[in-house]
């Protein structure tokens, strides 16, 4: 079973802020009911071919796909 990525403890690969990573949700959110602190808005247009970012940093605006975020997390654990 794969481990679930805990975003509260993740470090942004660009600005190094802990806990600033949010999952991107695509579509048109209802501004009265959407949790803008928990999720990032990805807009209503996307490629759908796996190249669309699914995570974003609320501090610096970095965004990328899950595999790249997991890779950067793994690499940071290897560094002293």
C-alpha positions as protocol buffer text, in pm:
chain_id: "A"
residue {
  index: 1
  type: UNK
  ca { x: 0 y: 0 z: 0 }
}
residue {
  index: 2
  type: UNK
  ca { x: 139 y: 339 z: -101 }
}
residue {
  index: 3
  type: UNK
  ca { x: 198 y: 601 z: 165 }
}
residue {
  index: 4
  type: UNK
  ca { x: -27 y: 904 z: 151 }
}
residue {
  index: 5
  type: UNK
  ca { x: 151 y: 1233 z: 97 }
}
residue {
  index: 6
  type: UNK
  ca { x: 99 y: 1452 z: 404 }
}
residue {
  index: 7
  type: UNK
  ca { x: 95 y: 1808 z: 271 }
}
residue {
  index: 8
  type: UNK
  ca { x: 115 y: 1977 z: 612 }
}
residue {
  index: 9
  type: UNK
  ca { x: 472 y: 1853 z: 654 }
}
residue {
  index: 10
  type: UNK
  ca { x: 594 y: 1899 z: 296 }
}
residue {
  index: 11
  type: UNK
  ca { x: 856 y: 2157 z: 206 }
}
residue {
  index: 12
  type: UNK
  ca { x: 817 y: 2360 z: -113 }
}
residue {
  index: 13
  type: UNK
  ca { x: 1103 y: 2271 z: -351 }
}
residue {
  index: 14
  type: UNK
  ca { x: 1139 y: 2637 z: -458 }
}
residue {
  index: 15
  type: UNK
  ca { x: 1095 y: 2854 z: -147 }
}
residue {
  index: 16
  type: UNK
  ca { x: 1154 y: 2588 z: 125 }
}
residue {
  index: 17
  type: UNK
  ca { x: 848 y: 2691 z: 329 }
}
residue {
  index: 18
  type: UNK
  ca { x: 706 y: 2401 z: 531 }
}
residue {
  index: 19
  type: UNK
  ca { x: 332 y: 2336 z: 500 }
}
residue {
  index: 20
  type: UNK
  ca { x: 270 y: 2569 z: 206 }
}
residue {
  index: 21
  type: UNK
  ca { x: 184 y: 2298 z: -49 }
}
residue {
  index: 22
  type: UNK
  ca { x: -182 y: 2267 z: -151 }
}
residue {
  index: 23
  type: UNK
  ca { x: -362 y: 2027 z: -382 }
}
residue {
  index: 24
  type: UNK
  ca { x: -487 y: 2191 z: -702 }
}
residue {
  index: 25
  type: UNK
  ca { x: -854 y: 2138 z: -784 }
}
residue {
  index: 26
  type: UNK
  ca { x: -967 y: 2207 z: -1139 }
}
residue {
  index: 27
  type: UNK
  ca { x: -1304 y: 2357 z: -1224 }
}
residue {
  index: 28
  type: UNK
  ca { x: -1502 y: 2662 z: -1122 }
}
residue {
  index: 29
  type: UNK
  ca { x: -1529 y: 2674 z: -741 }
}
residue {
  index: 30
  type: UNK
  ca { x: -1819 y: 2822 z: -551 }
}
residue {
  index: 31
  type: UNK
  ca { x: -1652 y: 3116 z: -372 }
}
residue {
  index: 32
  type: UNK
  ca { x: -1890 y: 3085 z: -76 }
}
residue {
  index: 33
  type: UNK
  ca { x: -1812 y: 2717 z: -8 }
}
residue {
  index: 34
  type: UNK
  ca { x: -1461 y: 2660 z: -144 }
}
residue {
  index: 35
  type: UNK
  ca { x: -1174 y: 2623 z: 107 }
}
residue {
  index: 36
  type: UNK
  ca { x: -910 y: 2851 z: -48 }
}
residue {
  index: 37
  type: UNK
  ca { x: -668 y: 2778 z: 240 }
}
residue {
  index: 38
  type: UNK
  ca { x: -674 y: 2403 z: 184 }
}
residue {
  index: 39
  type: UNK
  ca { x: -687 y: 2392 z: -198 }
}
residue {
  index: 40
  type: UNK
  ca { x: -550 y: 2589 z: -493 }
}
residue {
  index: 41
  type: UNK
  ca { x: -775 y: 2670 z: -788 }
}
residue {
  index: 42
  type: UNK
  ca { x: -643 y: 2525 z: -1114 }
}
residue {
  index: 43
  type: UNK
  ca { x: -896 y: 2683 z: -1346 }
}
residue {
  index: 44
  type: UNK
  ca { x: -1145 y: 2521 z: -1578 }
}
residue {
  index: 45
  type: UNK
  ca { x: -907 y: 2429 z: -1863 }
}
residue {
  index: 46
  type: UNK
  ca { x: -654 y: 2148 z: -1841 }
}
residue {
  index: 47
  type: UNK
  ca { x: -469 y: 1907 z: -2072 }
}
residue {
  index: 48
  type: UNK
  ca { x: -582 y: 1585 z: -1906 }
}
residue {
  index: 49
  type: UNK
  ca { x: -271 y: 1400 z: -2024 }
}
residue {
  index: 50
  type: UNK
  ca { x: -91 y: 1382 z: -1689 }
}
residue {
  index: 51
  type: UNK
  ca { x: 113 y: 1698 z: -1741 }
}
residue {
  index: 52
  type: UNK
  ca { x: -122 y: 1927 z: -1548 }
}
residue {
  index: 53
  type: UNK
  ca { x: 16 y: 2029 z: -1209 }
}
residue {
  index: 54
  type: UNK
  ca { x: -171 y: 1885 z: -912 }
}
residue {
  index: 55
  type: UNK
  ca { x: 16 y: 2061 z: -630 }
}
residue {
  index: 56
  type: UNK
  ca { x: 98 y: 2430 z: -575 }
}
residue {
  index: 57
  type: UNK
  ca { x: 275 y: 2644 z: -314 }
}
residue {
  index: 58
  type: UNK
  ca { x: 64 y: 2919 z: -162 }
}
residue {
  index: 59
  type: UNK
  ca { x: 375 y: 3128 z: -85 }
}
residue {
  index: 60
  type: UNK
  ca { x: 580 y: 3136 z: -407 }
}
residue {
  index: 61
  type: UNK
  ca { x: 335 y: 2999 z: -666 }
}
residue {
  index: 62
  type: UNK
  ca { x: 542 y: 2690 z: -754 }
}
residue {
  index: 63
  type: UNK
  ca { x: 334 y: 2413 z: -909 }
}
residue {
  index: 64
  type: UNK
  ca { x: 410 y: 2067 z: -1041 }
}
residue {
  index: 65
  type: UNK
  ca { x: 283 y: 1712 z: -1068 }
}
residue {
  index: 66
  type: UNK
  ca { x: 270 y: 1465 z: -779 }
}
residue {
  index: 67
  type: UNK
  ca { x: 560 y: 1251 z: -905 }
}
residue {
  index: 68
  type: UNK
  ca { x: 794 y: 1551 z: -913 }
}
residue {
  index: 69
  type: UNK
  ca { x: 693 y: 1657 z: -562 }
}
residue {
  index: 70
  type: UNK
  ca { x: 752 y: 1305 z: -430 }
}
residue {
  index: 71
  type: UNK
  ca { x: 1090 y: 1295 z: -606 }
}
residue {
  index: 72
  type: UNK
  ca { x: 1198 y: 1627 z: -454 }
}
residue {
  index: 73
  type: UNK
  ca { x: 1088 y: 1506 z: -107 }
}
residue {
  index: 74
  type: UNK
  ca { x: 1287 y: 1183 z: -148 }
}
residue {
  index: 75
  type: UNK
  ca { x: 1596 y: 1370 z: -265 }
}
residue {
  index: 76
  type: UNK
  ca { x: 1581 y: 1613 z: 28 }
}
residue {
  index: 77
  type: UNK
  ca { x: 1578 y: 1320 z: 272 }
}
residue {
  index: 78
  type: UNK
  ca { x: 1899 y: 1190 z: 117 }
}
residue {
  index: 79
  type: UNK
  ca { x: 2088 y: 1517 z: 167 }
}
residue {
  index: 80
  type: UNK
  ca { x: 2260 y: 1573 z: 504 }
}
